[in-house]
Amino acid sequence: MAIQRRHRKGLYSQGSKRIMSQEEFGTTINAALAFIKMTATEDLIASWFKVIDLDADGWISYEVYFQFLKYYFGGASIAALDTINVRPKGDKDGKNTAVLSEDQKFMLALKDLNPFERFSRIITDQLKSIFFKYDYNKNLVFEADEVRDILEKVFELDGSELSYIMMKYFSLDASSSGSLTFEELISLILSIYFVEIVFKRRGTSASKLSELKLSFEDFSSIFTEHCFFIKLKPSQEDLRYIFDELDTDHDGFITFKQYSDFVRKYLGNGLDLSSSKYKCELDGVSAEEYAFVQAIWDELKVYFDKYDVGLKGHLAENELKNFLVEVLQETAERELNYVFWNLFRVDSDSNKEVDFNEFASFILSHAGEISLQRFHRQQPKGKVSLDGAEFYLCLSNAYSFLSTMPKEKDTVATIFNRVRGEQPLVSYAGFLNWIHHALAAKYKKQ
């Protein structure tokens, strides 16, 4: 290398201190460029030296020189060489000036940012260009079908992960407009993908996250291996700088809270996802639980479409009656009148026609209530709570017409444990609360 040859020849005035002046820096750079028949102008050398001479004393260390080479001559690195200003010798008019690739231009534009800002821009700028390809109607917001395509095609989510995020998507839709801005969508990705999905894929359960400590290797892999959806990654140097800044006690680890706070701050555009505007109704809900609820709603949609003659988008009274008799087997006139009175009482437009959301929400609530009532009639006087087996029994009896139930016994056990919290049993009220505010409402804020 040029610096080694020149050092051995004693060409650095302060070589014993392993430092060089601006003039010596320029001579060394051009000696290195000579093998590709290029040279850097004096102005360019001066601008480079100004950037890397951090204490502005007119000297840089050999180590800084090597770091400069790594950054500026590393292809699409953080501060890729501005080859627009580096011309082959004799090329006075610049006709043979090297052309920067798009990747090099992108990284070059970020070279003067601090590592935290550069980290943010590398990820969010690339995501922005990716996301906008899925803004099919070019209205600068993202509807549910566009979000789903992004998650499936860009982030390659599996079924349970996709259902989980789509549920979160609707809970984040604070205006109930059915769409998200780019900033909201980025917040969705960072809060769920980087803070939840990544760790699920790494085999860390949600209950263990608060205790988790990350090494630099863990931190680095998240933004390299798990950032497969972007072409250009943050550099290891920037990640090391950021990690060291977060590692306030210098023990070589950062807490999960430090990590998640960092992600939300630098990838979240300042959105506070803990605020009531964006907060999901229920905390601690697993991806499996969201997927379970979504599967039930999906299966109900099949029934709805079957009884919606002509696929009008709503059920008339006679069509609803057919469903109740044939599927729920409610044949008594008294029971049917009870259902109609309650359902049409909450019919939003009072036209005795129910859309799918009205249908699904009511059927799930009604079936859950009836199942608990029938269970209670068979129990000793004074019983007001359910153990795990009884919780599953009430759910499976309520929704026996759905094929989802028998396949999800483990998921129901997880739901039971979450709903009971620190208590050994789930009260009747707790069971109905989950039915009404989780299953029948799909976790939407009421």
Secondary structure by P-SEA (a helix, b strand, c coil): caaaaaaaaccccccccccccaaaaaaaaaaaaccccccccaaaaaaaaaaacccccccccaaaaaaaaaaccccccccccccccccccccccccccccccaaaaaaaaaccccaaaaaaaaaaaaaaaaaaaacccccccccaaaaaaaaaccccccaaaaaaaaaaaaaacccccccccaaaaaaaaaacccccaaaaaacccccccccccccaaaaaaaaccccccccccccaaaaaaaaaaacccccccccaaaaaaaaaaaacccccccccccccccccccaaaaaaaaaaaaaaaaaaaaacccccccccaaaaaaaaacccccccaaaaaaaaaaaaaacccccccccaaaaaaaaaaaaaaaaaaaaaaacccccccccaaaaaaaaaaaccccccccccaaaaaaaaaaaacccccccaaaaaaaaacccccccccc
